[in-house]
Every structure is written in C-alpha cells, then in structure tokens.
C-alpha cells in the first residue's frame, strides 16, 4: 500500500477541508436570507463536490480505497417525522426528541451486534442529525463523514497511525452496517406487512434473532405516555417500495403479537433483577423479583446461563441488568429465563 502521507493525498484533504469551511460560512452568513443563500450556495456546493471527487480519485489511485465523501451536500439518507399535539411548525419538546434519537442510536448498535455476533468496534454514534424541516418535526439523518476535523485541525484518524487507511476501510464498513441495521429495524417496524416479514425471515433465518430484532424495534415506537403520536421513516434508505413506513402507539402491541405468533412460548426481554440464589454448578440464578422494561414483574424466575457466554461472578444479593429469552409454560407463567447478557448494576438500596 502507498504511503498514507503521500503529498497528493494530504493536499487533497486540506483543500477539501477549506472548501467545506467555505460552504459552512456561506450557510452561516446567509442562513437568514433565503435569496442570497440561493445565489451563493450552489457555487460553494460545487466547489466541495469537485474537491471530493479529486480526493476520491487520488485515494483510489494511490491506495485502491473507494470512499463515499459526498454526504454533506446531498439529501439526508433518511427523514424521520415526529407527530403529536406538541409537534408543530418544525418544533417540539427537546426531551422527547432527544430520547427518541438516543433509542434509535442504541437500537442500531444492538442490531449491528446481532448481525456480526460481537461488540461493535466504533461505538459513539452511527448517524448525525444533519437537517430539520417544517411539518410537525422532521429530522434528517446521515452517516458521519469519513474525513473529519479534530481540535488540532488534523485528520481525526491520525496520520501517525500505523495504517490509517485500513482504519478508514473499517469505519466505512461499520457505516454500511449502520445503514443495514436501520433498514432491518424499519422492516421490523413494518412487520405487520407480510412482505416485510418474509424479507426479515430470509435475512435472519434464526427465529431467535428475529425475536430480538422485533424487541429492539418495539422500543422505537411511541409508548402510551409519550408526547409522540406517530413516527414516519421516509427516504431512499427506507427499504420498502413505498419509501415510507409509519408507526403509532398501536404498533408496539402489534409487534408483541407478531413475536407471539413467531414463537408462542418464548419472548425476548430486557430488564433487571435481584439475584437471591446462585448455583454455579448447574448454571442457575434465581431472580426475586424479575422486573421487565415494560413494567411487567414476576416474583420469582429461574435464570439459566452458559458459562461460555456469561462471565462467572458473584451475583448473589446483587441487582443485575439482563436480557434473554423468557420461556413460558402452558399456564402462561415463566418457566425460565435463558440469559443472553448479564451485568451487575451499581449498588441500589432495596425497596
């Protein structure tokens, strides 16, 4: 591989940085004057596009690396519209918006982990909020740029790294997985549509993985107490033919029903528990009680785990966060919880 400090690459990166700074200054200076913004913006965007093309060509020639660097000036990859009585004229309660975006980012991480079977390598955020639009509250999301600036005005990946271009490749691959995770979540939200459900079953042939995905998607739907009444996903990234999928407060119930149809005696759950018994020989913990995220509570549940997947520790009389598959008997009472993940919480006072 060519030297990443090749002068042509460094010059192309620096020129692109300057072009983006100029574009941002145009947007800042004329943001309140639509006529002037419409006059100056196209030329600034064209300059950025030309330098992006130059950098892309230099990288391909010198390193063989193909990158998409056109995300700032293009349409957001997905629009998310939040609707409700408190969402009007492009405004809405910031706590509800922030909570939703946090859930979306967390769900994306979980689906990527589901896809690759291990923790994601680059964790902070797979999507940036890049635009807003009028009409209830409409948020535009895109993946972060691969080339970014840091406080020292250096390439964030660091030219001092042994092989920063390999790291660029990994980040780009992770970015593609982020889009894939979002598309799977949207298909799960649309799983009442048989075509979407059939596609999910082809992509995730393990039914337990589908149960997990339905659970992650359910957490994105508005709850009964939420100020959000409806959420719509729109744009080129949406995998459905209609390019729009909408969910409301009934969707959460529909997803639960879909999960029961898929496996009537098993449900993927997340929650917390107080461990009152521990048998490391038989790999059984006893939770008294088990508290699920949807506020359901069971007074006592046996929790079984594999020592190959769960780190052995002293869980006795400690609060734990856990997730896994809750298996039910004929009387719809839980027989056991097959633990998927388990971690000790910080100290809590017993209520």
C-alpha positions in Angstrom: 0.0 0.0 0.0 1.2 3.5 -0.8 2.5 5.8 2.0 -0.6 7.5 3.5 1.4 10.7 3.9 1.6 11.0 0.1 1.7 14.8 -0.6 -1.1 14.4 -3.2 -3.4 12.9 -0.6 -2.6 15.4 2.1 -3.1 18.3 -0.3 -6.5 16.9 -1.5 -7.6 16.5 2.2 -6.6 20.1 3.1 -8.3 21.5 0.0 -11.5 19.7 0.8 -11.4 21.0 4.4 -11.1 24.6 3.2 -13.9 24.1 0.7 -16.2 22.7 3.4 -15.3 25.6 5.7 -16.3 28.0 2.9 -19.6 26.1 2.4 -20.3 26.3 6.2 -19.5 30.1 6.2 -22.0 30.6 3.4 -24.7 28.7 5.2 -24.0 30.6 8.5 -23.7 34.1 6.8 -26.8 33.9 4.7 -28.9 31.4 6.6 -31.5 34.2 7.4 -31.6 35.5 3.8 -33.0 32.8 1.5 -32.4 34.8 -1.7 -28.7 35.4 -1.0 -28.3 31.8 0.2 -29.9 30.5 -3.0 -27.4 32.7 -5.0 -24.2 31.7 -3.3 -24.9 28.2 -2.1 -24.8 26.3 -5.4 -21.3 27.5 -6.3 -20.0 26.6 -2.8 -21.5 23.2 -3.1 -20.0 22.7 -6.5 -16.5 23.5 -5.1 -17.0 20.9 -2.4 -18.1 18.4 -4.9 -15.1 19.0 -7.1 -12.6 18.6 -4.2 -14.5 15.5 -3.0 -14.1 14.0 -6.5 -10.4 14.9 -6.5 -9.8 13.3 -3.1 -11.8 10.2 -4.1 -9.7 9.8 -7.3 -6.4 10.3 -5.5 -7.3 7.8 -2.8 -8.4 5.2 -5.5 -5.1 5.8 -7.5 -2.7 5.8 -4.5 -4.4 3.3 -2.1 -7.1 1.5 -4.1 -9.6 2.7 -1.4 -13.1 3.6 -2.5 -14.9 6.1 -0.3 -18.2 8.0 -0.4 -17.4 11.5 0.7 -20.4 13.4 -0.6 -22.6 13.3 2.4 -22.6 16.9 3.4 -24.2 18.3 0.3 -26.5 15.5 -0.5 -30.0 14.8 0.7 -30.1 13.1 4.2 -30.2 9.4 3.9 -33.4 9.2 5.9 -36.0 11.6 7.2 -37.8 10.8 10.4 -41.1 12.7 11.1 -42.4 13.0 14.6 -46.0 13.9 15.0 -48.2 14.8 18.0 -50.1 17.7 19.6 -46.8 19.2 20.9 -45.1 19.0 17.5 -46.0 21.9 15.2 -44.2 24.0 12.6 -40.9 22.2 12.9 -40.8 22.4 16.7 -41.3 20.0 19.6 -40.3 19.1 23.1 -36.5 18.6 23.1 -36.7 15.8 25.8 -38.9 13.7 23.6 -36.7 14.3 20.5 -33.5 13.5 22.4 -35.0 10.4 24.0 -36.1 9.0 20.6 -32.7 9.7 18.9 -30.9 8.0 21.8 -33.2 5.0 21.5 -32.5 4.9 17.7 -28.8 5.0 18.1 -28.9 2.3 20.9 -31.1 0.1 18.7 -28.7 0.5 15.8 -25.8 -0.6 18.0 -27.7 -3.7 19.2 -28.7 -4.8 15.7 -25.1 -4.4 14.4 -24.0 -6.6 17.3 -26.8 -9.1 16.4 -25.5 -9.1 12.8 -21.8 -9.6 13.5 -22.1 -11.5 16.7 -19.7 -9.3 18.7 -19.5 -5.8 20.1 -19.2 -3.0 17.6 -15.8 -1.6 17.1 -16.7 2.0 16.7 -19.3 2.9 19.3 -20.1 6.6 19.8 -22.7 7.3 17.0 -23.5 5.9 13.6 -25.7 8.8 12.5 -25.6 12.5 12.7 -28.5 14.9 12.7 -27.8 16.9 9.6 -31.1 18.7 8.8 -34.5 19.7 10.1 -37.6 20.6 8.1 -41.0 22.1 8.6 -44.1 20.0 9.2 -44.7 18.5 12.6 -41.0 17.8 13.3 -38.9 16.3 10.6 -35.3 15.2 11.2 -32.7 14.4 8.6 -30.1 11.8 9.4 -26.9 10.8 7.6 -23.8 8.8 8.5 -20.8 10.9 9.7 -18.2 12.0 7.1 -15.2 9.6 6.9 -12.8 12.6 6.8 -13.4 14.9 9.8 -11.5 17.5 11.8 -10.4 17.5 15.4 -9.3 20.2 17.8 -5.8 20.2 16.3 -7.1 20.6 12.8 -5.6 17.2 11.8 -7.2 14.3 10.1 -9.1 12.8 13.0 -7.9 9.2 12.2 -4.4 10.5 12.7 -1.6 10.3 10.1 0.6 9.0 12.9 -1.3 5.7 13.0 0.5 2.7 11.5 -2.1 2.3 8.7 -4.9 4.9 8.9 -6.3 3.9 5.5 -7.0 0.4 6.9 -8.9 2.2 9.7 -10.8 4.2 7.1 -11.9 1.0 5.5 -13.1 -0.4 8.8 -15.0 2.7 9.6 -16.6 2.7 6.1 -17.6 -0.9 6.6 -19.1 -0.1 10.0 -21.0 2.8 8.4 -22.5 0.4 5.9 -23.5 -1.9 8.7 -25.2 1.0 10.4 -27.4 1.6 7.3 -28.1 -2.2 7.2 -29.2 -2.1 10.9 -31.5 0.8 10.3 -33.1 -0.9 7.3 -33.7 -4.1 9.4 -35.3 -2.0 12.2 -37.6 -0.4 9.7 -38.6 -3.8 8.2 -39.3 -5.0 11.7 -41.5 -1.9 12.4 -43.4 -2.8 9.2 -43.6 -6.5 10.1 -47.4 -6.4 10.1 -46.8 -6.3 6.4 -46.3 -9.9 5.3 -43.9 -8.9 2.6 -41.7 -7.2 5.1 -41.9 -10.2 7.5 -40.9 -12.6 4.7 -37.9 -10.5 3.8 -36.8 -10.5 7.5 -37.1 -14.2 7.7 -34.9 -14.6 4.6 -32.2 -12.2 6.0 -32.4 -13.5 9.6 -33.1 -17.2 9.3 -32.6 -17.8 13.1 -36.0 -17.1 14.6 -34.4 -16.1 17.9 -32.6 -13.3 16.1 -35.9 -12.1 14.7 -37.4 -12.1 18.2 -34.5 -9.8 19.3 -35.0 -7.5 16.3 -38.7 -7.2 17.0 -37.9 -6.3 20.6 -35.4 -3.6 19.5 -37.8 -2.2 17.0 -40.6 -2.1 19.6 -38.5 0.2 21.8 -38.6 2.8 19.0 -42.4 3.0 18.9 -44.2 5.7 20.9 -45.4 4.5 24.3 -48.8 5.2 25.7 -47.4 8.1 27.8 -45.3 9.6 25.0 -46.0 13.0 23.6 -45.2 11.5 20.2 -48.3 10.1 18.5 -46.8 8.9 15.2 -43.3 8.3 13.7 -42.7 8.1 10.0 -39.5 6.9 8.3 -39.0 8.3 4.8 -36.3 8.5 2.1 -34.0 6.4 -0.1 -32.7 4.3 2.8 -36.1 3.0 3.6 -36.2 -0.5 2.1 -39.9 -0.6 1.4 -41.2 0.1 -2.1 -43.4 2.9 -0.9 -40.3 4.6 0.7 -42.2 5.5 3.8 -43.1 3.5 7.0 -45.3 4.9 9.8 -45.8 3.6 13.3 -48.0 4.8 16.2 -48.9 3.8 19.7 -50.7 0.6 18.5 -47.5 -0.6 16.7 -45.9 -1.7 20.0 -48.8 -4.1 20.6 -48.7 -5.4 17.1 -45.0 -6.1 17.4 -45.6 -8.1 20.6 -48.4 -10.1 18.9 -46.1 -10.7 15.9 -43.5 -12.1 18.3 -46.0 -14.4 19.9 -47.0 -15.8 16.5 -43.4 -16.4 15.7 -42.8 -18.3 19.0 -45.8 -18.6 21.2 -43.9 -20.0 24.2 -40.9 -17.6 24.1 -40.3 -13.9 24.3 -37.1 -11.8 24.2 -37.0 -9.5 27.1 -34.7 -6.9 28.8 -34.9 -5.8 32.4 -33.3 -6.0 35.9 -33.4 -8.5 38.7 -32.3 -9.1 42.3 -30.4 -12.4 42.5 -31.4 -14.3 45.6 -29.9 -17.7 44.8 -26.9 -18.8 42.8 -25.7 -22.2 41.8 -22.6 -22.1 39.7 -22.5 -25.9 39.2 -25.9 -26.1 37.5 -25.5 -22.6 36.0 -28.8 -21.3 37.6 -29.6 -18.0 39.2 -32.9 -17.2 40.9 -34.3 -13.8 40.4 -36.6 -12.4 43.1 -38.1 -10.4 41.5 -37.6 -10.0 37.8 -38.6 -6.6 36.5 -39.0 -6.1 32.8 -38.7 -2.9 30.8 -42.5 -2.8 30.0 -43.1 -2.7 33.8 -44.2 -6.3 34.0 -42.9 -8.1 37.1 -42.5 -11.7 38.1 -42.0 -12.6 41.8 -39.5 -15.4 41.0 -37.9 -16.7 37.9 -35.1 -19.2 37.4 -32.4 -17.8 35.1 -30.1 -20.2 33.3 -26.9 -19.3 31.6 -23.9 -20.7 29.7 -20.5 -20.3 31.4 -19.1 -19.9 27.9 -21.1 -16.7 27.2 -21.5 -15.2 30.7 -18.6 -14.1 32.8 -18.7 -16.0 36.1 -19.1 -13.7 39.0 -20.7 -13.4 42.4 -24.2 -12.2 41.7 -25.8 -13.2 45.0 -27.9 -10.4 46.6 -27.0 -8.0 43.8 -29.1 -6.1 41.3 -28.3 -7.1 37.7 -29.3 -5.9 34.3 -30.1 -8.8 32.0 -31.6 -9.8 28.7 -32.6 -13.1 27.2 -35.4 -15.4 26.2 -38.2 -15.9 28.6 -39.8 -19.3 28.2 -43.4 -19.8 29.2 -45.3 -22.9 30.3 -48.9 -24.0 29.4 -50.4 -21.7 32.1 -48.5 -18.7 30.5 -46.2 -18.5 33.6 -42.5 -18.2 33.0 -40.6 -21.5 33.3 -37.1 -20.0 33.0 -35.1 -17.1 31.5 -32.3 -18.1 29.2 -29.8 -15.4 29.7 -28.3 -13.7 26.7 -26.4 -10.9 28.5 -25.9 -10.2 32.2 -24.1 -7.4 34.1 -24.0 -6.3 37.8 -25.5 -2.8 38.4 -24.2 -0.3 40.8 -25.4 -0.6 44.4 -29.2 0.0 44.8 -31.0 0.3 48.1 -33.5 -2.4 48.4 -37.1 -1.1 48.4 
